[in-house]
């Protein structure tokens, strides 16, 4: 009975994370960027659904590998923002494995989760899956805190870092 009850428990409603105004990955005002939107699924767990436009292709019909790495870099950094949207980290190391071509113009699911958090440094993993659920690319990142005084919530919002409506 305990297992059945646990399986039927509704999942929490995903919570939207802030976006930047001009970031290449998440900037909502950057007409050259990906405009990725991220949703928190739970502690250290984030998801993004995206359809990559044609102008980000490398080979015909295939998303450029650098753009795939960018999307994975974005998702692994986002896991550290869960519960603290001002906790900015930078990628110190990103290891990416490409499993199959990523098509442009088709729905993709990118998921990231935290594997280790030691305060100043953290490790996170991400996966990019095709609409059929198959794994197309994955990454592991070592992340480091950005040194220096943090911006206040108002200062960050003034710089365009806020939750934009869907």
Secondary structure by P-SEA (a helix, b strand, c coil): caaaaaaacccccbbbbbbbccccccccccccccbbbbbbccccbbbbbbbbccccccccccccaaaaaaaaaaaaaaccccccccbbbbbcbbbbbbcbbbbccbbbbbbbbbcccccccbbbbbbbbcccccccccccccccccccccccaaaaaaaccccccc
